[in-house]
Every structure is written in structure tokens, then in C-alpha cells.
Amino acid sequence: MELEPRPERPAAAVTDADREAAAERLVDAAGASRLTLTEFSDRVAAVWAAETTGQLAEAIASALRAT
């Protein structure tokens, strides 16, 4: 799954499979105590609302950086 927008397609659409993969990464981050339940819930909602790769990346970026 590609989370960063590509220069030639900065607003690439995401699929449900992309959203599922992103949500799974948030589950992992929550399981590692990098997200509170509220943060997790907010981010999962943002993942499922995302229409572009940029929006999807934004929804999970900081959770994945905090290791």
C-alpha cells in the first residue's frame, strides 16, 4: 500500500483495501500503546473517510512515526 501521494498523481484515490491496511497499522500502533483509545478511534474514522492517499497518510502518519 502506498501512503504518500506520488508527484504525478498527488490526489490519487484510495481503495477499501488501502483503508483496511491503514486501519490495521493503527491497530498495531494502539496495541503498542502509541495511541490512546480516543486517538485510535479518531484516526480510524479519518482512515475510512479518506478519499485520497494524502488524506490517508495524514490519518496515520504520526502514529507510525512514534515507535
C-alpha positions as CSV (number, residue, x, y, z in Angstrom):
1,M,0.0,0.0,0.0
2,E,1.3,3.4,-0.9
3,L,0.5,6.1,1.6
4,E,2.4,9.1,0.2
5,P,0.9,10.8,-2.8
6,R,3.0,10.4,-5.9
7,P,4.1,13.6,-7.7
8,E,2.4,12.6,-10.9
9,R,-0.8,11.8,-9.0
10,P,-1.0,14.0,-5.9
11,A,-4.7,13.2,-5.3
12,A,-4.7,9.5,-6.0
13,A,-7.9,7.8,-4.9
14,V,-7.7,5.1,-2.2
15,T,-9.5,1.8,-2.2
16,D,-11.2,0.0,0.7
17,A,-8.2,-2.4,0.7
18,D,-5.9,0.6,1.3
19,R,-8.1,1.8,4.1
20,E,-8.2,-1.7,5.7
21,A,-4.4,-1.9,5.6
22,A,-4.1,1.6,7.2
23,A,-6.6,0.7,9.9
24,E,-4.6,-2.5,10.6
25,R,-1.5,-0.4,11.1
26,L,-3.4,1.8,13.6
27,V,-4.5,-1.4,15.4
28,D,-0.8,-2.3,15.7
29,A,0.1,1.2,17.0
30,A,-2.7,1.1,19.6
31,G,-1.6,-2.3,20.7
32,A,1.9,-0.9,21.2
33,S,0.5,1.9,23.3
34,R,1.3,4.6,20.8
35,L,-2.3,5.7,20.6
36,T,-5.0,6.2,23.2
37,L,-8.4,4.7,22.6
38,T,-9.7,8.1,21.6
39,E,-6.8,8.8,19.2
40,F,-7.3,5.4,17.7
41,S,-11.0,5.9,17.2
42,D,-10.5,9.3,15.7
43,R,-7.8,8.1,13.3
44,V,-9.8,5.0,12.2
45,A,-12.7,7.3,11.4
46,A,-10.3,9.5,9.4
47,V,-9.0,6.5,7.6
48,W,-12.4,5.4,6.5
49,A,-13.3,8.9,5.5
50,A,-10.2,9.4,3.4
51,E,-10.6,9.8,-0.3
52,T,-7.0,10.4,-1.4
53,T,-3.7,8.9,-0.5
54,G,-2.7,12.3,1.1
55,Q,-5.7,12.1,3.5
56,L,-4.9,8.5,4.3
57,A,-1.3,9.3,5.0
58,E,-2.2,12.2,7.2
59,A,-4.6,10.0,9.3
60,I,-1.8,7.5,10.2
61,A,1.5,9.4,9.8
62,S,2.3,10.5,13.4
63,A,1.1,7.2,14.9
64,L,3.5,5.3,12.7
65,R,6.4,7.7,13.4
66,A,6.2,7.3,17.2
67,T,8.0,4.0,17.7
